[in-house]
């Protein structure tokens, strides 16, 4: 069984990997079982916003957020939380990792398996760890990829702060790769030069959204994907290069909000927020958030900035 993380991501596509060459041996030894965790997709989808309330774009995220901008974001967060409570009602409290682990055991039993073989990525590693802690006698094999720190003192506030450092290192990896391929993309022969090319694009879409739909928010979201998937690097580098040469079309295609996936993304964000908020206490005062994230921005300053995933 497979959980791809989030929380809020669906693993229903997992069986389709059986047909890919890299998975041939695994698919021969195991049945690949995917599922949608509670609140995800067709599993009673959770929502925190009406469609009309979702950001339509283009959105502009300032490089240096002002106090007024921070207050706008704080008000938006309050409204979002109120929307979660309004849409979910009493069921909101039931979105937890502990319940996700209980669901996992129900699925194990439904498959007729005495012990569980499980593959978890990102948040899925925490879910697997919780399951194994509660049911060590029901575990056969587990594989964890991109593990989060399960220390109760870090879940989830400090883990989220720590993620930014990982994003910073991966963004550096992308810039170093683009610099090595300067003859192909022309973004600069050093990582710093590639960063400067990105900042030129960021400043330009802050003034005039690319294609009328890609502002700095959409740009950051698109280039955050370089931290997750190496296979998007060529397309992202080519889009920056084309934009700097006067052709915004590739960047617009890659970064514009896709209405077809907007509902899925909104659902994933709702589950992510509900589970992480229910699992553990978070700082209740805005001053702590402001102080910690301001310090974090100094340690991990590169664009794109971290966003929920």
Residue pairs with C-beta under 8 A, 6 or more apart in sequence:
1 11
1 33
1 34
1 35
1 104
1 107
1 108
1 116
1 117
1 118
1 119
2 11
2 14
2 32
2 33
2 34
2 35
2 118
2 119
2 120
2 124
3 9
3 11
3 35
3 37
3 104
3 118
3 119
3 120
3 121
3 123
3 124
3 127
3 128
4 10
4 11
4 14
4 121
4 122
4 124
5 120
5 121
5 122
5 123
5 124
5 125
5 146
6 37
6 40
6 122
6 123
6 268
6 271
6 272
6 275
6 309
7 37
7 97
7 100
7 123
7 127
7 271
7 272
7 275
7 276
8 37
8 39
8 40
8 267
8 268
8 269
8 270
8 271
8 272
8 275
9 40
9 123
9 268
10 34
10 35
10 36
10 37
10 40
10 41
11 34
11 35
11 36
11 37
12 34
12 35
12 36
12 41
13 34
14 32
14 33
14 34
15 32
15 33
15 34
17 23
17 27
17 32
18 24
18 27
18 32
19 27
23 32
26 32
30 117
33 107
33 111
35 43
35 107
36 42
36 43
37 43
37 100
37 103
37 271
38 44
38 94
38 95
38 99
38 100
38 103
39 45
39 46
39 95
39 267
39 270
39 271
39 274
40 46
40 267
40 268
40 271
41 264
41 267
45 267
46 84
46 87
46 88
46 95
46 267
46 270
46 271
46 274
47 83
47 87
47 266
47 267
47 270
48 80
48 81
48 83
48 84
48 87
48 88
48 266
48 269
48 270
48 273
48 274
49 80
49 83
49 87
49 266
49 270
50 83
51 262
51 263
53 83
54 262
54 266
55 217
55 257
56 257
57 209
57 213
57 214
57 215
57 217
57 218
57 256
57 257
58 205
58 209
58 212
58 213
58 214
58 215
58 217
58 218
59 215
59 216
59 217
59 218
60 206
60 215
60 216
60 217
61 215
61 216
61 217
61 220
61 305
62 69
62 216
63 202
63 216
63 303
65 73
70 290
74 286
80 273
81 273
81 277
84 92
84 270
84 273
84 274
85 92
88 95
88 274
92 274
92 278
93 278
95 271
95 274
95 275
95 278
96 275
96 278
96 279
97 126
97 127
97 130
97 275
97 279
98 130
98 279
100 127
100 130
100 275
101 127
101 130
101 131
101 134
101 135
104 116
104 118
104 127
104 131
105 116
105 131
105 135
105 138
108 115
108 116
108 138
113 140
114 138
115 137
115 138
115 139
115 140
116 131
116 135
116 138
116 139
116 140
116 142
117 140
117 141
117 142
118 128
118 131
118 139
118 141
118 142
118 143
119 142
119 143
119 145
120 126
120 127
120 128
120 142
120 143
120 144
120 145
121 144
121 145
121 146
122 145
122 146
122 148
123 148
124 144
124 145
125 144
125 145
125 146
125 147
125 148
125 150
126 147
126 148
126 150
126 155
128 142
128 144
129 144
129 150
130 150
131 139
132 139
132 142
148 155
148 159
149 155
149 158
149 159
149 162
152 280
154 162
155 279
155 280
156 276
156 279
156 280
156 282
157 280
157 282
157 283
160 276
161 292
161 293
161 296
163 306
164 296
164 299
164 300
164 305
164 306
165 299
165 300
166 227
167 224
167 227
167 300
167 304
167 306
168 299
168 300
168 301
168 302
170 226
170 227
170 228
171 223
171 226
171 227
171 302
171 303
171 304
172 191
172 302
174 226
174 227
174 233
174 236
174 237
175 191
175 192
175 194
175 195
175 198
175 302
176 191
177 233
177 237
178 185
178 187
178 188
178 191
178 194
178 233
178 237
179 187
179 188
179 189
179 190
179 191
179 193
179 194
181 237
182 188
182 189
182 193
184 237
185 237
185 238
185 240
185 241
186 241
186 244
187 193
187 194
187 197
187 198
187 237
187 240
187 241
187 244
188 194
188 196
188 197
195 302
195 303
197 240
197 244
198 223
198 240
198 303
199 303
200 244
201 219
201 240
201 243
201 244
201 251
202 216
202 219
202 303
204 210
204 243
205 214
205 215
205 216
205 218
205 219
206 215
206 216
209 215
209 218
210 219
210 243
210 248
210 251
210 252
210 255
211 248
211 249
211 251
211 252
211 256
213 252
213 256
213 257
214 222
214 248
214 251
214 252
214 255
214 256
218 255
218 256
218 257
219 251
219 255
219 304
220 303
220 304
220 305
220 307
221 255
221 304
221 307
222 236
222 251
222 254
222 255
222 304
223 236
223 303
223 304
224 304
224 306
224 307
224 309
225 232
225 236
226 232
226 233
226 236
228 309
235 250
235 254
236 254
238 250
239 250
239 251
239 253
239 254
239 255
240 251
242 248
242 249
242 250
242 251
243 250
243 251
269 308
272 308
273 308
283 289
283 292
297 305
300 306
